[in-house]
Amino acid sequence: MINQQIKSELMEKLRVELPVLRARLGISQERAAEIIGISRQTYNAIETGKREMTWPIFLSMVAFFQNNEQTKPMLDQISGFNEKLLKVIELPEN
């Protein structure tokens, strides 16, 4: 229950930052979607808040943006993001 709440908070924090992260890299929604492994339509719906992202999509996005030297500092600056992500990873699923 707590784990799911934290996951939802993390996914929303990332969703809000997606346009800025993508702009920092100078890539289109289509290119970001291709890298992450989803359709452009799905990416657009997530970025605009019309669709919630799944946990696997979230993890793919985090892996992509954290492994990019231009966007990693931006993720590090999202309040509580890294701490909550570690908490979810360390908590057993209930």
Buried (B, 14 or more C-beta within 10 A) or exposed (E): EEBEEBBEBBBEBBBEBBEEBBEBBEBEBEBBBBBBEBEBEBBBBBBEEEBEBEEEBBEBBBEBBBEBEEBEEBBEEBEEBBEBBEBBEEEEEE
